[in-house]
Amino acid sequence: MQLRKNSIFQISTTTIFTWLLGLCFYSVTASAKAEKNAGWDIVKLEGRDYVSVESIKKFYSFTKLTRTGNSVVLENSKVEMKLKVGGNECLMNNVKFVFSNAVNTSGNKVYVSRMDLAKLIDPVLRPNFIRNAGDFKTVILDSGHGGKDPGATNPLGTEAGYNLRLATRLKGLLEAKGFKVVMIRDTDRYYSLQERVNLANQVSENAIFLSLHFNSGGRAARGIETFTLSPPGVSHYGRGLIASDAQEKTGNEHDSANIALATALHGSVLRRLGNNTLDRGIKRARFSVLSGVKHPAVLFEGGFLSHPYEARLVANETYQSAIAAGMVDAVTRYRFAVGRKPAPAKN
């Protein structure tokens, strides 16, 4: 099956992450004093702190802010950010992110939750401000399911099988780039979720963790999506907030690195797949492997085995090769982006 070569971005640069490498400003939420000096316009809405888009425009050097009805667009030479009042989706250079809280208004101003600013927008726009995230050479690959647990299935194959095929292909490509690769499983073997976490946490050196999956959700559902761990106070995607969501998990130590890694991975895979797939977005979730792993971690869903067309894509070697190549691009670019030092603050 021939994959289209044109990118969904329709621009000359390769991924959103490549664009964002050069955006180096001051620390966004280091302290209340720093926020005051930065001129943040913060209000309390529905019990949460919200920050005006005018403040975001100023701090991140957006040169243009346009509001048309409920649509808001922030622009500069490198980034276009699209928001919709009442919605929780944010498009940055056409990569979809799902906010934890809806975009809101107060008076005639539009506001974004402080949680989404600190835990999503800032790490994406300024990956080089994330501390201790770039000094890794090890990639842990977790092929979801296996053994007695086949995962999603269809007449063409099983999710467990596709996950392992993708991981095996990815392992070779990463090793060719000089990375050390640790496979949670390299055969059709069953591991519990806790066993996967334990194996990942036995890796003592700095590493990143990629959990590989394919999806199922009815004949109409299609596309790729990438999950990072919900920050404390944010629910699992698709359900309401419960008391345990306030607890900090092991994986929350890397909230900023998680979202930066997800951005690189999701954007790079989309570029490699072109128009052959639908962008379902970067989302927050409380999956066990994300909660318990001590390394920066994401969970990737590479398409729906329940969709008639996408099932054939997933079974196709070219499609899997494109996903693997996108992931290698992402790991390389992520490591460079978070490893760069911020520019010195100007007086």
C-alpha positions in Angstrom: 0.0 0.0 0.0 1.6 3.3 -1.1 1.8 6.0 1.6 1.4 9.6 0.4 4.6 11.6 0.7 2.9 14.9 1.4 2.8 16.0 5.0 -0.4 17.0 6.8 1.4 20.2 7.9 1.8 21.5 4.3 4.9 23.5 5.3 8.6 23.3 4.7 9.8 22.3 8.2 9.6 18.7 9.4 7.7 18.8 12.7 6.2 21.1 15.3 9.1 20.2 17.5 11.7 21.4 15.0 10.0 24.8 14.9 9.9 25.1 18.7 13.5 24.4 19.3 14.5 28.1 19.0 11.9 29.5 21.4 13.9 30.4 24.5 12.4 32.9 27.0 12.2 33.3 30.8 10.9 30.6 33.2 7.1 30.6 33.1 5.9 29.8 36.6 9.0 29.8 38.8 7.4 31.8 41.5 4.5 34.1 42.3 6.9 37.0 42.1 8.2 36.0 38.7 4.6 35.7 37.5 3.8 39.2 38.7 6.9 40.6 37.0 6.0 38.9 33.8 2.6 40.6 33.9 0.4 37.5 34.1 -3.3 38.3 34.1 -4.7 35.5 36.4 -8.3 35.1 37.4 -10.2 32.4 39.3 -12.9 30.7 37.1 -14.9 27.7 38.2 -12.5 27.2 41.1 -9.4 27.1 39.0 -6.7 29.6 38.1 -6.9 30.8 34.5 -4.4 32.9 32.5 -5.5 35.3 29.8 -4.4 34.7 26.2 -3.1 38.3 26.1 -0.6 37.3 28.8 0.4 34.2 26.8 0.8 36.4 23.7 3.1 38.7 25.5 5.2 36.1 27.4 5.8 33.8 24.4 6.4 36.6 21.9 3.4 35.9 19.7 3.1 38.8 17.4 -0.6 38.5 16.5 -3.8 37.6 18.4 -7.0 37.2 16.5 -10.4 36.5 17.9 -13.3 35.7 15.6 -16.4 34.7 17.6 -15.3 31.8 19.7 -12.2 31.1 17.7 -8.8 32.5 18.9 -5.5 32.3 17.0 -2.1 33.2 18.4 0.7 33.6 15.8 4.3 34.3 15.3 6.9 33.3 12.7 7.3 29.8 14.2 4.0 28.8 15.8 0.3 29.1 15.2 -1.9 28.2 18.1 -5.6 27.8 17.6 -8.1 27.7 20.5 -11.9 27.7 20.8 -13.9 29.2 23.7 -15.7 26.4 25.5 -13.6 23.7 23.8 -10.6 21.7 25.2 -8.7 21.2 22.0 -5.6 23.2 21.1 -3.9 23.0 17.7 -0.3 24.0 17.6 1.0 24.0 14.1 -1.9 21.6 13.3 -0.9 19.1 15.9 -3.8 18.4 18.2 -3.5 18.6 22.0 -6.4 18.0 24.4 -6.5 20.4 27.3 -7.3 19.3 30.8 -9.8 22.2 31.2 -11.9 24.0 28.7 -10.9 27.4 27.3 -13.0 30.0 29.2 -13.9 33.7 29.2 -14.3 36.5 31.8 -15.7 39.8 30.6 -14.4 40.2 27.0 -11.2 38.2 27.6 -10.3 34.6 26.8 -8.5 32.5 29.4 -6.6 29.2 29.4 -6.3 27.2 32.6 -3.0 27.7 34.5 -2.7 23.9 34.6 -2.7 23.7 30.8 -0.3 26.6 30.6 2.2 25.1 33.0 1.9 21.4 32.2 1.3 21.6 28.4 1.8 24.9 26.6 5.1 25.8 28.3 6.9 22.4 28.0 5.9 22.3 24.3 7.0 25.8 23.5 10.2 25.6 25.7 11.4 22.0 25.8 15.0 23.2 26.6 13.7 24.6 30.0 12.8 21.0 31.2 15.4 20.0 33.8 17.4 16.8 33.5 15.6 15.4 30.5 18.2 15.3 27.8 20.9 13.1 29.2 19.6 9.7 28.1 20.9 7.1 25.7 18.4 4.3 26.6 15.0 3.7 25.2 12.6 1.2 26.9 10.1 -0.4 24.5 7.0 -1.9 26.0 5.0 -4.0 23.4 1.5 -4.0 24.9 -0.3 -7.3 25.6 1.2 -10.7 24.7 0.8 -14.4 25.6 -2.7 -15.1 27.0 -3.6 -11.4 26.3 -3.8 -10.8 22.5 -5.2 -7.3 22.9 -7.4 -6.1 20.1 -7.9 -8.6 17.3 -9.3 -8.9 13.8 -9.1 -11.5 11.0 -5.7 -10.1 9.9 -3.9 -10.4 13.2 -3.6 -9.5 16.9 -2.6 -6.3 18.6 0.0 -8.2 20.6 1.6 -9.4 17.4 1.6 -5.9 15.7 3.0 -4.3 18.9 5.9 -6.7 18.9 6.6 -6.3 15.2 6.7 -2.5 15.6 9.0 -2.7 18.7 11.4 -5.1 16.9 11.6 -2.9 13.9 12.1 0.2 16.1 14.8 -1.5 18.2 17.0 -2.0 15.1 16.5 1.6 13.9 17.3 3.1 17.3 20.4 0.9 17.8 21.6 2.1 14.4 21.4 5.6 15.8 23.5 4.7 18.8 20.7 4.2 21.4 20.6 1.3 23.9 17.3 -0.4 23.7 15.6 -2.4 26.4 12.6 -4.6 25.4 10.0 -5.4 28.0 9.2 -8.4 26.0 10.8 -9.8 22.8 8.5 -12.8 22.4 4.8 -13.5 22.6 4.9 -13.6 26.4 2.4 -12.2 28.9 3.5 -9.7 31.5 1.1 -8.0 34.0 1.0 -4.2 34.0 2.9 -4.1 37.3 5.5 -6.5 35.9 6.1 -4.1 33.0 6.5 -1.2 35.4 8.9 -3.2 37.6 11.0 -4.2 34.6 11.1 -0.6 33.3 12.1 0.7 36.7 15.0 -1.8 36.9 16.7 0.3 34.3 18.9 2.4 36.5 20.3 4.8 33.9 18.3 7.7 32.5 15.9 6.5 29.9 12.6 7.1 28.1 9.7 4.7 28.0 7.5 4.1 25.0 4.5 1.8 25.3 3.3 0.6 21.9 -0.3 -0.2 21.1 -2.9 -0.4 18.4 -6.5 0.5 19.1 -10.1 -0.9 18.9 -13.3 1.1 19.1 -15.9 0.2 16.5 -15.9 0.4 12.8 -16.1 4.2 12.6 -13.2 5.0 15.0 -9.8 5.6 13.3 -6.6 7.6 13.7 -3.6 7.8 16.1 -3.4 9.2 19.5 -0.7 9.6 22.2 -1.2 9.6 25.9 0.8 11.1 28.8 0.1 10.7 32.5 -2.5 13.1 33.9 -1.0 15.7 36.2 -2.3 15.7 39.8 -5.8 17.1 39.8 -6.5 16.1 36.2 -8.7 13.1 35.4 -8.2 10.1 33.1 -9.3 11.0 29.6 -13.0 10.5 29.0 -14.2 10.4 32.6 -14.9 12.9 35.4 -12.6 13.8 38.3 -12.4 11.4 41.3 -10.7 11.8 44.6 -7.6 9.6 43.7 -6.8 11.9 40.8 -5.4 14.4 43.3 -2.6 12.0 44.3 0.8 12.5 42.7 2.1 9.3 41.0 5.7 8.3 40.3 5.4 9.3 36.7 4.3 12.9 37.6 7.9 13.7 38.4 8.3 14.0 34.6 5.1 15.8 33.7 7.0 18.4 31.5 9.2 15.8 29.9 6.2 13.5 29.2 4.3 16.1 27.2 7.5 17.2 25.3 8.2 13.6 24.4 4.6 13.1 23.4 4.8 16.2 21.2 7.9 14.9 19.4 6.5 11.4 19.0 3.0 12.4 17.8 4.1 15.1 15.5 6.9 13.0 13.9 4.7 10.0 13.3 2.0 12.2 11.8 4.5 13.7 9.4 5.7 10.2 8.3 2.1 8.9 7.8 1.0 12.0 5.9 -2.7 12.1 5.0 -3.1 8.4 5.6 -4.3 8.8 9.2 -6.4 11.0 11.4 -4.9 13.0 14.3 -6.9 12.1 17.4 -4.6 14.2 19.5 -2.2 14.1 22.5 -4.3 13.3 25.6 -4.0 12.8 29.4 -4.6 9.4 31.0 -3.9 7.4 34.1 -2.8 4.1 32.6 -0.8 2.0 35.0 2.4 1.9 32.9 2.4 5.7 32.8 1.6 6.2 36.5 4.3 3.8 37.8 7.3 4.2 35.5 10.0 6.5 36.9 11.2 7.5 33.4 9.6 10.0 31.0 6.9 7.9 29.4 4.2 8.0 26.7 1.7 5.5 25.4 1.1 5.4 21.7 -1.9 4.0 19.8 -1.0 3.5 16.2 -4.4 3.0 14.6 -7.7 1.0 14.9 -7.8 -2.7 14.2 -11.6 -2.4 14.3 -11.7 0.0 11.3 -11.9 -1.8 7.9 -9.4 0.4 6.1 -7.1 1.2 9.0 -6.9 -2.5 9.9 -5.3 -3.2 6.5 -2.9 -0.3 7.0 -1.8 -1.6 10.3 -1.1 -5.0 8.8 1.0 -3.4 6.0 4.8 -3.3 6.4 5.1 0.2 4.8 2.7 1.6 7.4 4.6 0.0 10.3 7.9 1.2 8.8 6.6 4.8 8.6 5.5 4.7 12.3 8.9 3.3 13.4 10.8 5.9 11.3 8.7 8.7 12.8 9.4 7.4 16.3 13.2 7.4 15.6 12.9 11.0 14.3 11.1 11.9 17.5 13.5 10.3 20.0 16.5 12.0 18.2 14.8 15.4 18.1 13.4 15.2 21.6 16.8 14.4 23.0 18.3 17.4 21.2 15.5 19.8 22.2 15.5 19.0 25.9 19.3 18.8 26.1 19.8 22.4 24.9 20.5 25.0 27.5 18.1 28.0 27.8 19.4 31.3 26.6 20.7 33.6 29.5 18.1 35.9 30.8 18.3 39.5 29.6 18.5 42.4 32.1 
